[in-house]
Amino acid sequence: MILSTSLYKKELKGIQIMKILCYSAKDYDKKYFSSENVYNIEIDYVDCSLNNETVKIAYHYDAICIFVNDACDQNILNELYRHGVRCVLLRCAGYNNVDIDFAKQKGIAVARVPKYSPNAVAEHTVGLLLSLNRKIHKAYNRVREGNFSLSGLIGSDLCEKTVGVIGYGEIGKVFANIMSGFSSDVLVYDPYLEVLDNDNHKKVDLPELLEKSDIISLHCPLSESNKHIINNDTLSKIKPNTIIINTSRGALIDTKAIIQALKHKKIAGLAIDVYEEEGPLFFNDHSNEIINDDLFERLLTFPNVLVTGHQAFLTHEALTSIARVTLDNAIKLFGNEKCENLL
């Protein structure tokens, strides 16, 4: 299918057809990449993640395509270079799993998808908040069992609550705007932000956001400076009726600290779509196995914790955009064109 936009009508003149190996590939990746592959790039898919053992599969490929839990450190980049790989295509916005500086030293280009559908993640964040706050997930299970009791299902109005947004990028902005629609007061903390684009939002420092917020939602990329931004110290500053939501990166929250906060009723609830040690767990079916992650299993024991398995991005619009932009990045890099998504 040739798309209507001029970008996807252009031909591969003078560009040798490349071979891409897609790691951690699921059925939906194959579906959407196949649909958007108007250039007829040769793409092979493997369901295993990229690590020290599986890097050898990339032998004789021009590029690899990876996702959030694929490891791409110095050792792996060295092996990729030795195998002939000259491009790493991230089909996501975050790149904390790639050693960008070392990739540049090796001459390996790294490109990402900076924004695929901010609405997808922001709307999932709101869905988690509504479900946790109004106990919708519990009510659903009760009704299926014929239990129509309302005991224990009391929630709170979101109207006029104070919502703290940590990270005011594309997703954070969309989430903040949605919460303004609930007539919530929105506080924003983002050390890289100079001006807010919404007069209804207020920029504050982190201590003020922690102290005043009834809801705290994380929307910042993971870096060394903000790893475990939710920790024992920051948790000690929030109100006990606060709900914390994370749909960004798992390691923004110190799992041991959040478990202690939940155990001692220092927060009202936790809703997460990401987990700091999610790599061995998420995106695969472990329903017939014993999960050996004691911290994760402990989280699931709390009645005020809601977990989804990194699905916030999973919409038709987002998957379409991810495939289109990733393939376009490949074409530009191998055609020696300017790639605005090059890291």
C-alpha positions as a printed NumPy array, in Angstrom:
array([[  0.   ,   0.   ,   0.   ],
       [  1.453,   3.351,  -1.053],
       [  0.555,   6.061,   1.417],
       [ -0.853,   9.392,   0.291],
       [  1.924,  11.516,   1.772],
       [  4.815,  12.522,  -0.484],
       [  7.274,  11.171,   2.089],
       [  6.162,   7.629,   1.422],
       [  5.934,   7.977,  -2.339],
       [  9.626,   8.631,  -2.885],
       [ 11.747,   5.864,  -4.345],
       [ 14.987,   4.351,  -3.174],
       [ 17.139,   5.832,  -5.92 ],
       [ 20.766,   4.906,  -5.543],
       [ 20.232,   3.307,  -2.148],
       [ 21.147,  -0.335,  -1.719],
       [ 18.292,  -2.265,  -0.101],
       [ 19.293,  -2.881,   3.479],
       [ 18.716,  -5.754,   5.869],
       [ 17.251,  -5.032,   9.308],
       [ 16.979,  -7.453,  12.216],
       [ 14.148,  -6.636,  14.601],
       [ 14.713,  -7.855,  18.178],
       [ 11.957,  -8.432,  20.779],
       [  9.459,  -8.597,  17.933],
       [  5.84 ,  -9.367,  18.709],
       [  2.983, -10.122,  16.329],
       [  1.865,  -6.491,  16.343],
       [  5.387,  -5.339,  15.4  ],
       [  5.397,  -7.641,  12.377],
       [  1.902,  -6.537,  11.384],
       [  2.543,  -2.799,  11.492],
       [  6.09 ,  -2.857,  10.11 ],
       [  4.93 ,  -5.048,   7.235],
       [  2.034,  -2.704,   6.531],
       [  4.227,   0.418,   6.546],
       [  7.218,  -1.095,   4.724],
       [  6.504,   0.646,   1.415],
       [ 10.228,   0.63 ,   0.627],
       [ 10.336,  -3.185,   0.664],
       [ 13.216,  -3.173,   3.129],
       [ 14.282,  -6.694,   4.063],
       [ 13.256,  -7.158,   7.709],
       [ 13.716, -10.294,   9.789],
       [ 12.069, -10.685,  13.179],
       [ 13.174, -12.547,  16.308],
       [ 11.21 , -12.628,  19.553],
       [ 14.292, -12.754,  21.787],
       [ 15.696,  -9.59 ,  23.314],
       [ 19.106,  -8.172,  22.452],
       [ 21.754,  -9.228,  24.957],
       [ 25.272, -10.642,  25.095],
       [ 24.059, -14.034,  23.876],
       [ 21.713, -12.956,  21.097],
       [ 23.887, -10.219,  19.587],
       [ 25.519, -12.844,  17.354],
       [ 22.24 , -13.225,  15.463],
       [ 22.829,  -9.774,  13.976],
       [ 25.749, -11.02 ,  11.857],
       [ 25.634,  -9.562,   8.323],
       [ 22.696,  -7.229,   9.036],
       [ 23.043,  -3.533,   8.22 ],
       [ 20.856,  -2.39 ,  11.098],
       [ 19.026,  -3.683,  14.12 ],
       [ 15.704,  -2.48 ,  15.485],
       [ 15.26 ,  -2.655,  19.258],
       [ 12.74 ,  -1.802,  21.977],
       [ 12.842,  -0.528,  25.557],
       [ 14.236,  -3.607,  27.315],
       [ 16.898,  -4.552,  24.766],
       [ 20.411,  -4.044,  26.166],
       [ 22.797,  -2.055,  24.005],
       [ 25.859,  -1.342,  26.137],
       [ 29.512,  -1.014,  25.1  ],
       [ 30.136,  -4.732,  24.863],
       [ 27.094,  -5.303,  22.678],
       [ 27.865,  -2.277,  20.496],
       [ 31.377,  -3.642,  19.96 ],
       [ 29.923,  -6.955,  18.85 ],
       [ 27.389,  -5.268,  16.578],
       [ 30.149,  -3.261,  14.922],
       [ 32.245,  -6.403,  14.476],
       [ 29.262,  -8.093,  12.814],
       [ 28.827,  -5.216,  10.369],
       [ 25.88 ,  -3.425,  11.981],
       [ 26.125,   0.334,  11.463],
       [ 22.72 ,   1.504,  12.66 ],
       [ 20.571,   0.979,  15.754],
       [ 16.917,   1.847,  15.205],
       [ 14.952,   2.439,  18.401],
       [ 11.231,   1.916,  17.961],
       [ 10.563,   3.982,  21.074],
       [ 11.285,   7.44 ,  22.482],
       [ 13.512,   6.52 ,  25.424],
       [ 17.141,   5.564,  24.872],
       [ 18.519,   4.933,  28.357],
       [ 19.288,   1.336,  27.329],
       [ 21.806,   2.459,  24.676],
       [ 25.296,   3.829,  25.329],
       [ 24.94 ,   6.736,  22.904],
       [ 28.425,   8.183,  23.432],
       [ 30.112,   4.862,  22.755],
       [ 27.934,   4.273,  19.693],
       [ 29.167,   7.579,  18.284],
       [ 32.761,   6.54 ,  18.942],
       [ 32.193,   3.339,  16.99 ],
       [ 30.468,   5.151,  14.144],
       [ 27.139,   3.433,  14.788],
       [ 24.159,   5.702,  14.137],
       [ 21.335,   5.582,  16.666],
       [ 17.898,   6.97 ,  15.821],
       [ 14.683,   6.945,  17.816],
       [ 10.969,   7.719,  17.514],
       [ 10.705,  10.849,  19.685],
       [  6.934,  11.061,  19.6  ],
       [  4.607,   8.452,  18.189],
       [  1.346,   9.169,  20.006],
       [  1.573,  11.238,  23.189],
       [ -2.181,  10.8  ,  23.479],
       [ -1.844,   7.022,  23.77 ],
       [  0.36 ,   7.134,  26.867],
       [ -1.394,  10.13 ,  28.439],
       [ -4.827,   8.57 ,  27.998],
       [ -3.638,   5.271,  29.481],
       [ -2.301,   7.24 ,  32.451],
       [ -5.736,   8.77 ,  32.981],
       [ -7.282,   5.316,  32.621],
       [ -5.043,   3.942,  35.361],
       [ -5.884,   6.888,  37.6  ],
       [ -9.628,   6.534,  37.111],
       [ -9.56 ,   2.778,  37.6  ],
       [ -7.449,   2.926,  40.753],
       [ -9.272,   5.888,  42.278],
       [-12.796,   4.586,  41.584],
       [-11.89 ,   0.888,  42.11 ],
       [-13.232,   0.079,  38.625],
       [-11.015,  -3.002,  38.264],
       [-12.34 ,  -4.394,  41.545],
       [-15.963,  -3.614,  40.692],
       [-15.585,  -5.371,  37.333],
       [-14.38 ,  -8.582,  38.984],
       [-17.093,  -8.419,  41.647],
       [-19.935,  -8.041,  39.165],
       [-18.681, -10.967,  37.077],
       [-19.006, -13.077,  40.221],
       [-22.511, -11.779,  40.971],
       [-21.332,  -9.54 ,  43.798],
       [-22.96 ,  -6.097,  43.564],
       [-21.876,  -4.836,  46.964],
       [-20.433,  -1.325,  46.973],
       [-18.526,  -1.808,  50.195],
       [-14.896,  -0.768,  49.856],
       [-15.366,   0.941,  46.498],
       [-15.43 ,   4.555,  47.66 ],
       [-13.265,   6.867,  45.559],
       [-12.685,  10.617,  45.352],
       [-13.687,  13.354,  42.917],
       [-10.852,  14.441,  40.652],
       [-12.415,  17.88 ,  40.365],
       [-10.335,  20.536,  42.159],
       [ -7.666,  18.039,  43.173],
       [ -4.013,  19.068,  42.772],
       [ -2.185,  17.048,  40.14 ],
       [  1.62 ,  17.094,  40.058],
       [  3.187,  16.352,  36.679],
       [  6.893,  15.471,  36.74 ],
       [  8.176,  15.951,  33.197],
       [  6.477,  18.329,  30.782],
       [  7.363,  16.818,  27.436],
       [  4.832,  15.82 ,  24.791],
       [  3.155,  13.198,  26.985],
       [  3.276,  15.277,  30.157],
       [  1.609,  18.193,  28.378],
       [ -1.225,  16.031,  27.04 ],
       [ -1.801,  14.471,  30.458],
       [ -1.743,  17.888,  32.144],
       [ -4.279,  19.25 ,  29.645],
       [ -6.592,  16.28 ,  30.209],
       [ -6.436,  16.779,  33.966],
       [ -7.25 ,  20.475,  33.502],
       [-10.416,  19.216,  31.847],
       [-11.33 ,  17.607,  35.167],
       [-10.986,  21.074,  36.756],
       [ -7.895,  19.884,  38.585],
       [ -5.097,  22.239,  39.592],
       [ -1.958,  21.249,  37.682],
       [  1.55 ,  21.723,  39.078],
       [  4.534,  21.023,  36.845],
       [  8.12 ,  20.176,  37.703],
       [ 10.588,  20.034,  34.839],
       [ 14.137,  21.395,  35.364],
       [ 14.61 ,  21.796,  31.589],
       [ 11.41 ,  23.787,  31.083],
       [ 11.446,  27.565,  30.853],
       [  7.897,  28.47 ,  29.821],
       [  4.587,  26.614,  30.17 ],
       [  2.285,  26.631,  27.154],
       [ -0.879,  26.551,  29.277],
       [ -1.801,  29.403,  31.624],
       [ -3.764,  26.945,  33.786],
       [ -0.592,  25.05 ,  34.67 ],
       [  1.891,  26.267,  37.247],
       [  5.619,  25.586,  37.26 ],
       [  6.983,  24.735,  40.723],
       [ 10.044,  23.126,  42.248],
       [  9.978,  19.465,  43.208],
       [  9.495,  19.908,  46.987],
       [  6.403,  22.087,  46.422],
       [  4.939,  19.606,  43.964],
       [  5.485,  16.734,  46.388],
       [  3.952,  18.587,  49.323],
       [  0.836,  19.893,  47.554],
       [ -0.141,  17.171,  45.082],
       [ -3.004,  14.722,  45.575],
       [ -1.908,  12.895,  42.427],
       [  1.667,  12.62 ,  41.134],
       [  2.278,  11.381,  37.6  ],
       [  5.72 ,  10.658,  36.143],
       [  6.376,  11.614,  32.514],
       [ 10.134,  12.135,  32.306],
       [ 12.777,  10.08 ,  30.492],
       [ 15.12 ,   8.039,  32.654],
       [ 18.589,   9.474,  33.292],
       [ 21.262,   9.201,  35.945],
       [ 20.022,  12.438,  37.511],
       [ 16.427,  11.324,  37.998],
       [ 16.793,   7.608,  38.636],
       [ 14.709,   6.784,  41.732],
       [ 13.278,  10.301,  41.809],
       [ 10.565,   8.674,  43.91 ],
       [ 12.561,   7.407,  46.893],
       [ 12.44 ,   7.335,  50.687],
       [ 13.239,  11.027,  50.899],
       [ 10.704,  12.253,  48.343],
       [  8.047,   9.882,  49.654],
       [  8.468,  11.388,  53.119],
       [  7.35 ,  14.771,  51.734],
       [  4.038,  13.738,  50.178],
       [  0.587,  13.583,  51.733],
       [ -0.772,  10.161,  52.786],
       [ -3.768,  10.561,  50.45 ],
       [ -1.553,  10.868,  47.357],
       [ -1.814,   8.536,  44.358],
       [  1.383,   7.968,  42.349],
       [  1.279,   6.961,  38.675],
       [  4.179,   5.925,  36.454],
       [  3.818,   5.29 ,  32.715],
       [  7.324,   6.469,  31.827],
       [ 10.266,   4.318,  32.992],
       [ 10.264,   1.862,  35.879],
       [ 13.504,   2.988,  37.489],
       [ 12.058,   6.418,  38.236],
       [ 10.594,   4.702,  41.302],
       [ 12.649,   2.942,  43.977],
       [ 10.599,  -0.239,  44.336],
       [ 11.801,  -1.041,  47.854],
       [ 10.937,   2.478,  49.002],
       [  7.468,   2.442,  47.437],
       [  6.704,  -0.927,  49.05 ],
       [  7.563,   0.505,  52.461],
       [  5.376,   3.537,  51.755],
       [  2.473,   1.289,  50.802],
       [  3.046,  -0.984,  53.778],
       [  2.978,   1.917,  56.228],
       [  0.082,   3.687,  54.459],
       [  2.15 ,   6.73 ,  53.492],
       [  0.478,   6.897,  50.073],
       [ -3.089,   6.211,  48.964],
       [ -2.218,   4.091,  45.96 ],
       [  0.132,   3.249,  43.129],
       [ -0.628,   2.677,  39.444],
       [  2.238,   1.627,  37.172],
       [  2.628,   0.53 ,  33.582],
       [  6.4  ,   0.139,  34.009],
       [  8.638,  -1.543,  36.565],
       [ 12.363,  -1.082,  37.148],
       [ 13.147,  -4.796,  36.748],
       [ 10.543,  -5.462,  34.065],
       [ 13.02 ,  -6.809,  31.49 ],
       [ 12.64 , -10.545,  32.281],
       [  8.876, -10.213,  32.848],
       [  7.047,  -7.817,  30.582],
       [  5.913,  -8.521,  27.004],
       [  5.847, -12.299,  27.575],
       [  3.382, -14.832,  28.985],
       [  4.528, -16.176,  32.353],
       [  1.108, -17.43 ,  33.481],
       [  2.319, -21.024,  33.782],
       [  5.542, -20.138,  35.546],
       [  6.621, -19.14 ,  39.032],
       [  7.73 , -15.507,  39.024],
       [ 10.936, -15.239,  41.021],
       [ 10.869, -11.475,  41.467],
       [  9.877, -11.108,  45.118],
       [  9.59 ,  -7.31 ,  44.96 ],
       [  7.195,  -7.436,  42.031],
       [  5.133, -10.156,  43.67 ],
       [  4.994,  -8.09 ,  46.872],
       [  3.663,  -5.117,  44.937],
       [  0.817,  -7.241,  43.59 ],
       [ -0.327,  -8.127,  47.123],
       [ -1.431,  -4.575,  47.905],
       [ -5.118,  -3.854,  47.245],
       [ -4.305,  -0.253,  46.284],
       [ -1.784,  -1.133,  43.574],
       [ -2.716,  -1.428,  39.906],
       [ -0.225,  -2.774,  37.358],
       [ -0.356,  -3.065,  33.578],
       [  2.453,  -4.577,  31.537],
       [  3.921,  -1.646,  29.592],
       [  0.925,  -1.291,  27.302],
       [  0.401,   2.486,  27.474],
       [  1.826,   2.929,  23.963],
       [ -0.276,   0.141,  22.467],
       [ -2.759,   1.859,  20.148],
       [ -3.288,   1.577,  16.409],
       [ -2.196,   5.165,  15.915],
       [  0.983,   4.766,  17.952],
       [  2.039,   1.483,  16.335],
       [  1.47 ,   2.951,  12.885],
       [  3.567,   6.004,  13.723],
       [  6.347,   3.905,  15.294],
       [  6.684,   1.742,  12.188],
       [  6.561,   4.685,   9.779],
       [  9.11 ,   6.816,  11.605],
       [ 11.484,   3.905,  12.299],
       [ 11.556,   2.899,   8.642],
       [ 11.911,   6.5  ,   7.532],
       [ 14.857,   6.887,   9.927],
       [ 16.49 ,   3.864,   8.283],
       [ 15.982,   5.22 ,   4.779],
       [ 17.415,   8.62 ,   5.668],
       [ 20.438,   7.219,   7.484],
       [ 21.353,   4.758,   4.738],
       [ 20.629,   7.352,   2.048],
       [ 22.961,   9.842,   3.727],
       [ 20.072,  12.253,   4.237],
       [ 19.567,  14.414,   7.286],
       [ 17.75 ,  12.462,   9.996],
       [ 16.162,  14.716,  12.606],
       [ 15.761,  11.73 ,  14.947],
       [ 19.464,  10.888,  15.068],
       [ 20.794,  10.879,  18.636]])
